[in-house]
Structures are given as C-alpha cells and as structure tokens.
Amino acid sequence: MPIFGNSQKFPDDSAESFIEENLSAYCALWLSRQSEALGETRVTILENILKEWFAIHVVDVPKNLDAYIAEIARDAVAEFIVRHQEEFLPINGASGVVE
C-alpha cells in the first residue's frame, strides 16, 4: 500500500515494518492486542484508523502526504485509542504493560 511510505525505506512496502518503525511501542502493542482479539491484522486496523482520521481531519491533510504520513499515523492511532477507549481492549496486566 503506497501510503505507508517511501519505497526506498520500505523496499517491500511492508506496512508491518512501517508500524514497527514509526509508531510508539505502546501503539504497536495496542494494535497487536486488538489484532489478536478481533482476528484482523494490525495493518487492517491501522488502515481503518487512518480512514477515520482522514474523514475527521479532511481539512488538515497536507498536500505532501508522503512527507507526513508517519506523523499522521502516530497522531491518528493515539487519537483513536483515546476516542474509542471504551470499545477496545486496554493494554494492562502482567503481559501487556508498556513502561
């Protein structure tokens, strides 16, 4: 999927690499937790989060999207977690705490 960035940085265009390299450890763990519970890939969940973010922030989308996609993805996931915290599994307990 091209929105996940630079083909030189991600030659295989790996959205999983994008997640690991650009999201916080907490956000990556949160995506993993939801992925396991929902039976969806982390990439699919991230794509849905980005679709929601772009719909809400349509006037905020920069013209040079490629230059800002990592920042947008970080902001989008963080906002989504806060906005939908009651709908998804929290990251807590002995196996899920990120310090």
C-alpha positions in Angstrom: 0.0 0.0 0.0 1.7 3.2 -1.1 0.6 5.4 1.8 2.9 3.5 4.1 5.8 5.4 2.7 9.0 5.6 0.8 9.8 2.6 -1.3 13.5 3.1 -0.7 13.0 3.0 3.1 10.5 0.1 2.8 11.5 -1.7 -0.4 9.0 -4.5 0.2 6.4 -1.8 1.0 5.8 -3.5 4.3 3.1 -1.9 6.4 4.3 -4.1 9.3 7.8 -2.5 9.1 6.1 0.9 9.0 4.2 0.1 12.2 7.3 -1.1 14.0 9.5 1.8 12.8 7.1 4.7 13.1 4.6 4.0 15.9 5.3 4.1 19.6 5.8 0.8 21.4 2.5 1.4 23.2 0.6 2.0 19.9 2.2 -1.1 18.2 1.3 -3.2 21.3 -2.2 -1.8 21.3 -2.6 -2.7 17.6 -1.3 -6.2 18.4 -3.8 -6.7 21.3 -6.7 -5.6 19.1 -5.5 -7.7 16.2 -5.5 -10.8 18.4 -8.9 -10.1 19.8 -10.6 -9.1 16.5 -8.9 -11.6 14.2 -7.8 -8.7 12.0 -4.3 -7.9 11.0 -2.6 -4.9 12.6 -2.3 -3.4 9.1 -6.1 -3.7 8.5 -6.8 -2.0 11.9 -4.3 0.8 11.1 -5.9 1.3 7.7 -9.3 1.7 9.3 -7.9 4.1 11.9 -6.3 6.2 9.1 -9.6 6.2 7.1 -11.3 7.6 10.2 -8.6 10.2 10.8 -8.7 11.4 7.2 -12.5 11.7 7.4 -12.3 13.8 10.6 -9.3 15.8 9.6 -10.0 16.3 5.9 -9.0 20.0 6.0 -5.8 19.2 7.9 -4.3 16.8 5.3 -1.1 18.2 4.0 -0.5 18.4 0.2 2.7 16.5 0.5 1.2 13.5 2.3 4.2 11.2 1.9 6.4 13.6 4.0 3.9 13.5 6.9 2.4 10.0 6.8 4.5 8.7 9.8 3.4 11.7 11.9 -0.2 11.4 10.8 -0.2 7.7 11.6 1.2 8.3 15.1 -1.4 11.1 15.8 -4.2 9.0 14.3 -3.6 5.9 16.4 -3.1 8.0 19.6 -6.3 9.9 19.0 -8.2 6.7 18.1 -7.1 5.0 21.3 -8.4 7.9 23.4 -11.6 8.4 21.4 -12.5 4.7 21.4 -11.0 3.5 24.7 -14.3 2.0 26.0 -14.7 0.0 22.8 -11.4 -1.8 22.7 -9.2 -3.8 25.0 -6.8 -1.9 27.2 -3.1 -2.6 27.5 -2.7 -3.7 31.0 -1.9 -6.7 33.2 1.3 -8.5 33.6 1.8 -9.3 29.9 0.6 -6.0 28.4 2.2 -3.2 30.4 4.5 -1.0 28.5 6.8 1.1 30.7 
